[in-house]
Amino acid sequence: MYKEIKVGDKQVPMLANAATPIRFKQVFGKNLLKYFIGEEPQEEMVAMASELAYILAKAGESADMNKLGIDDYIEWLEQFDAMAFVNIDVVSEIMSLYQGSMDGDSQAKKGQGRPKGK
């Protein structure tokens, strides 16, 4: 699921898909799903939102997802003001985008194949 989200004064293209929680764990060593089922402390939501935004933004810009890391995350984060991810509207949009990618209502990208005939 793709969406442009305004973070601070920047429009950031973001893409959520089935690989998002895997990439999140690969880069940050955390289980993203624990935030959504309430197993992680609420005070960590700001950090999770900026970390999730990073993964979604890198996917949205078609970056090489195998080269993501903490140093690149910090460099990416430096383009925003200190309060960008404290904004509840921004956090809600980021979480909504990710949750929307898990709905299962998405349409197949390809049409149904032609039936095999004689």
LOBA-874896 format. One record per atom (N, C-alpha, C): residue number from 0; z, y, x. Coordinates in nm, 3 decimals, m for minus. Each point is the difference from the previous one (the first is absolute). Example, Ala and Ser with C-alpha at 12.3 -4.5 7.8 and 13.67 -1.06 7.14 Angstrom:
! residues 2
0|0.780|m0.569|1.319
0|0.000|0.119|m0.089
0|0.000|0.120|0.090
1|m0.072|0.105|m0.035
1|0.006|0.119|0.082
1|0.073|0.109|m0.077
END
This chain:
! residues 118
0|0.000|m0.115|0.085
0|0.000|0.115|m0.085
0|0.000|0.124|0.091
1|m0.090|0.093|m0.027
1|m0.018|0.119|0.082
1|0.042|0.124|m0.079
2|0.062|0.094|0.071
2|0.037|0.127|m0.061
2|0.025|0.102|0.110
3|m0.034|0.125|m0.026
3|0.037|0.107|0.092
3|0.130|0.061|m0.052
4|0.100|0.008|0.089
4|0.132|0.051|m0.035
4|0.027|0.124|0.083
5|0.049|0.104|m0.067
5|0.035|0.123|0.072
5|0.138|m0.015|0.060
6|0.005|0.005|0.133
6|0.125|m0.008|0.075
6|0.014|0.134|0.073
7|0.099|0.078|m0.040
7|0.011|0.135|0.053
7|m0.122|0.079|m0.043
8|m0.074|0.052|0.096
8|m0.121|0.076|m0.033
8|m0.128|m0.077|0.031
9|0.011|m0.130|0.022
9|m0.114|m0.083|0.037
9|m0.033|m0.103|m0.108
10|m0.129|m0.019|m0.028
10|m0.046|m0.108|m0.085
10|m0.021|m0.121|0.090
11|0.072|m0.108|m0.026
11|m0.005|m0.118|0.086
11|m0.062|m0.117|m0.077
12|m0.116|m0.050|0.047
12|m0.058|m0.117|m0.067
12|0.085|m0.123|0.032
13|0.035|m0.076|m0.105
13|0.086|m0.118|0.019
13|m0.060|m0.118|m0.074
14|0.016|m0.117|0.061
14|m0.053|m0.124|m0.057
14|0.106|m0.108|0.006
15|0.030|m0.058|m0.116
15|0.096|m0.110|m0.008
15|m0.076|m0.126|m0.037
16|0.037|m0.111|0.064
16|m0.063|m0.127|m0.031
16|0.096|m0.114|0.033
17|m0.047|m0.121|m0.010
17|0.086|m0.117|0.021
17|0.058|m0.007|0.141
18|m0.065|0.061|0.096
18|0.048|m0.004|0.138
18|0.109|0.104|0.028
19|0.024|0.092|m0.091
19|0.095|0.108|0.024
19|0.139|m0.049|0.043
20|0.063|m0.094|m0.072
20|0.134|m0.042|0.044
20|m0.001|m0.072|0.134
21|m0.110|m0.067|0.032
21|m0.011|m0.069|0.129
21|m0.011|0.103|0.112
22|m0.083|0.101|m0.019
22|m0.015|0.107|0.100
22|0.131|0.076|0.017
23|0.071|0.023|m0.110
23|0.129|0.069|0.005
23|0.097|m0.077|0.087
24|0.008|m0.130|m0.021
24|0.091|m0.084|0.080
24|m0.046|m0.006|0.145
25|m0.130|m0.008|0.021
25|m0.057|m0.006|0.136
25|0.039|0.124|0.081
26|m0.005|0.116|m0.062
26|0.027|0.125|0.072
26|0.149|0.032|0.005
27|0.070|m0.016|m0.114
27|0.139|0.047|m0.009
27|0.104|m0.112|0.001
28|m0.043|m0.125|m0.007
28|0.094|m0.112|0.004
28|0.088|m0.011|m0.123
29|m0.043|0.058|m0.111
29|0.079|0.000|m0.123
29|m0.079|m0.064|m0.113
30|0.073|m0.055|m0.096
30|m0.062|m0.058|m0.118
30|m0.014|0.108|m0.106
31|m0.122|0.045|m0.023
31|m0.028|0.108|m0.095
31|0.047|m0.036|m0.141
32|m0.017|m0.123|m0.040
32|0.033|m0.039|m0.136
32|0.149|0.015|m0.032
33|0.086|m0.007|0.102
33|0.144|0.018|m0.022
33|0.033|0.138|m0.055
34|m0.082|0.101|0.034
34|0.022|0.135|m0.052
34|m0.030|0.005|m0.150
35|m0.098|m0.078|m0.041
35|m0.044|0.005|m0.139
35|0.086|m0.086|m0.092
36|0.077|m0.091|0.056
36|0.088|m0.081|m0.085
36|0.146|0.042|0.017
37|0.021|0.110|0.072
37|0.133|0.059|0.010
37|0.093|m0.062|0.101
38|m0.051|m0.074|0.096
38|0.087|m0.063|0.100
38|0.028|0.090|0.120
39|m0.069|0.110|0.011
39|0.021|0.092|0.112
39|0.073|0.124|m0.052
40|0.083|0.062|0.083
40|0.075|0.118|m0.043
40|m0.090|0.117|m0.041
41|0.039|0.071|m0.105
41|m0.075|0.115|m0.049
41|m0.022|0.106|0.107
42|0.098|0.018|0.088
42|m0.014|0.106|0.102
42|m0.112|m0.029|0.099
43|m0.051|m0.121|0.001
43|m0.112|m0.033|0.089
43|m0.136|0.024|m0.066
44|0.001|0.047|m0.124
44|m0.125|0.020|m0.073
44|m0.091|0.103|0.065
45|0.056|0.106|0.056
45|m0.083|0.103|0.064
45|m0.073|m0.059|0.120
46|0.072|m0.075|0.082
46|m0.064|m0.064|0.115
46|m0.106|m0.099|m0.047
47|0.032|m0.079|m0.101
47|m0.096|m0.098|m0.052
47|m0.123|0.071|m0.054
48|0.018|0.111|m0.070
48|m0.114|0.072|m0.057
48|m0.094|0.050|0.108
49|0.055|0.056|0.107
49|m0.088|0.050|0.106
49|m0.065|m0.116|0.075
50|0.071|m0.109|0.018
50|m0.058|m0.117|0.068
50|m0.110|m0.062|m0.085
51|0.025|m0.013|m0.130
51|m0.101|m0.054|m0.090
51|m0.120|0.093|m0.006
52|0.025|0.131|m0.006
52|m0.110|0.097|m0.001
52|m0.087|m0.014|0.123
53|0.061|m0.025|0.114
53|m0.074|m0.019|0.125
53|m0.094|m0.121|m0.011
54|0.052|m0.112|m0.048
54|m0.083|m0.121|m0.014
54|m0.114|0.026|m0.098
55|0.032|0.061|m0.114
55|m0.101|0.028|m0.102
55|m0.104|0.100|0.051
56|0.045|0.103|0.075
56|m0.093|0.100|0.052
56|m0.093|m0.059|0.105
57|0.054|m0.083|0.087
57|m0.085|m0.062|0.102
57|m0.104|m0.092|m0.064
58|0.040|m0.072|m0.105
58|m0.096|m0.084|m0.073
58|m0.102|0.089|m0.069
59|0.044|0.114|m0.055
59|m0.088|0.093|m0.068
59|m0.103|0.065|0.090
60|0.032|0.013|0.127
60|m0.097|0.057|0.095
60|m0.075|m0.108|0.078
61|0.016|m0.125|m0.042
61|m0.068|m0.114|0.063
61|0.032|m0.012|0.149
62|0.124|0.027|0.036
62|0.043|m0.013|0.139
62|0.005|m0.149|0.039
63|0.000|m0.026|0.128
63|0.018|m0.137|0.048
63|0.146|m0.038|m0.023
64|0.025|m0.077|m0.103
64|0.136|m0.033|m0.042
64|0.074|m0.086|0.103
65|m0.071|m0.061|0.091
65|0.063|m0.081|0.103
65|0.057|0.085|0.113
66|m0.032|0.129|0.002
66|0.046|0.087|0.107
66|0.113|0.094|m0.043
67|0.053|m0.023|m0.120
67|0.108|0.086|m0.049
67|0.129|m0.032|0.074
68|0.082|0.101|0.018
68|0.127|m0.020|0.067
68|0.090|0.120|m0.020
69|0.120|m0.011|0.048
69|0.101|0.103|m0.020
69|m0.042|0.133|0.063
70|m0.060|m0.003|0.118
70|m0.043|0.124|0.066
70|m0.107|0.072|m0.082
71|m0.095|m0.078|m0.053
71|m0.105|0.058|m0.084
71|0.060|0.056|m0.129
72|0.099|m0.070|m0.055
72|0.070|0.046|m0.121
72|0.067|0.136|0.025
73|0.070|0.011|0.111
73|0.068|0.127|0.032
73|m0.102|0.112|0.018
74|m0.108|m0.030|0.068
74|m0.105|0.101|0.019
74|m0.059|0.042|m0.136
75|m0.024|m0.098|m0.088
75|m0.052|0.029|m0.134
75|0.098|0.086|m0.079
76|0.127|m0.034|0.008
76|0.106|0.068|m0.074
76|0.014|0.146|0.043
77|m0.030|0.031|0.125
77|0.016|0.136|0.053
77|m0.090|0.103|m0.069
78|m0.101|m0.043|m0.073
78|m0.088|0.095|m0.068
78|0.062|0.056|m0.130
79|0.112|m0.056|m0.042
79|0.065|0.042|m0.125
79|0.129|0.076|0.030
80|0.039|0.086|m0.097
80|0.127|0.069|0.018
80|0.115|m0.097|m0.027
81|0.118|0.038|0.040
81|0.117|m0.089|m0.005
81|0.035|m0.046|m0.140
82|m0.034|0.075|m0.102
82|0.039|m0.033|m0.136
82|m0.111|m0.067|m0.081
83|m0.114|m0.028|0.060
83|m0.116|m0.052|m0.074
83|0.031|m0.129|m0.076
84|0.079|m0.088|0.057
84|0.027|m0.129|m0.063
84|0.135|m0.003|m0.072
85|0.064|0.115|m0.012
85|0.123|0.010|m0.077
85|m0.036|0.037|m0.145
86|m0.118|0.054|m0.020
86|m0.048|0.040|m0.131
86|m0.014|m0.123|m0.091
87|0.074|m0.001|m0.110
87|0.001|m0.116|m0.090
87|m0.137|m0.027|m0.060
88|m0.079|0.103|m0.023
88|m0.135|m0.020|m0.055
88|m0.089|m0.075|0.099
89|0.011|0.035|0.127
89|m0.079|m0.067|0.104
89|0.044|m0.146|0.011
90|0.129|m0.023|0.006
90|0.053|m0.136|0.011
90|m0.044|m0.082|m0.121
91|0.007|0.058|m0.119
91|m0.041|m0.071|m0.122
91|m0.147|m0.037|0.002
92|m0.084|0.093|0.046
92|m0.144|m0.028|0.006
92|m0.032|m0.111|0.100
93|0.068|0.002|0.115
93|m0.022|m0.103|0.102
93|0.042|m0.136|m0.055
94|0.117|m0.006|m0.061
94|0.049|m0.126|m0.055
94|m0.086|m0.048|m0.117
95|m0.047|0.093|m0.082
95|m0.088|m0.035|m0.111
95|m0.131|m0.059|0.049
96|m0.055|0.059|0.104
96|m0.124|m0.051|0.056
96|0.018|m0.144|0.046
97|0.107|m0.025|0.072
97|0.025|m0.136|0.048
97|0.024|m0.096|m0.116
98|0.082|0.040|m0.094
98|0.029|m0.086|m0.115
98|m0.126|m0.025|m0.083
99|m0.085|0.100|m0.011
99|m0.125|m0.016|m0.073
99|m0.091|m0.103|0.063
100|0.009|m0.016|0.130
100|m0.084|m0.099|0.067
100|0.046|m0.142|m0.028
101|0.122|m0.014|m0.055
101|0.054|m0.132|m0.030
101|m0.014|m0.037|m0.147
102|m0.060|0.086|m0.081
102|m0.007|m0.023|m0.144
102|m0.077|m0.125|m0.041
103|m0.104|m0.031|0.072
103|m0.080|m0.116|m0.038
103|m0.104|0.033|m0.105
104|m0.007|0.127|m0.043
104|m0.099|0.041|m0.097
104|m0.127|0.050|0.066
105|m0.007|m0.009|0.131
105|m0.117|0.053|0.068
105|m0.123|m0.085|m0.031
106|m0.113|0.065|0.002
106|m0.125|m0.067|m0.029
106|m0.057|m0.063|0.126
107|m0.068|m0.111|m0.017
107|m0.066|m0.064|0.113
107|m0.106|0.094|0.054
108|m0.014|0.004|0.131
108|m0.097|0.089|0.062
108|m0.143|m0.050|m0.020
109|m0.018|m0.130|m0.012
109|m0.130|m0.060|m0.022
109|m0.004|m0.056|m0.141
110|m0.116|0.003|m0.056
110|m0.017|m0.061|m0.132
110|0.006|m0.151|0.012
111|0.012|m0.064|m0.114
111|0.005|m0.145|0.000
111|m0.133|m0.053|0.051
112|0.006|m0.101|0.084
112|m0.121|m0.056|0.057
112|m0.088|m0.063|m0.105
113|m0.126|m0.015|0.032
113|m0.093|m0.065|m0.091
113|0.036|m0.146|m0.014
114|m0.005|m0.054|m0.120
114|0.032|m0.142|m0.015
114|m0.102|m0.085|0.075
115|0.050|m0.104|0.058
115|m0.089|m0.091|0.072
115|m0.076|m0.083|m0.102
116|m0.127|0.000|0.013
116|m0.085|m0.073|m0.096
116|m0.078|m0.107|0.068
117|m0.095|m0.045|m0.072
117|m0.085|m0.109|0.049
117|m0.085|0.042|0.114
END
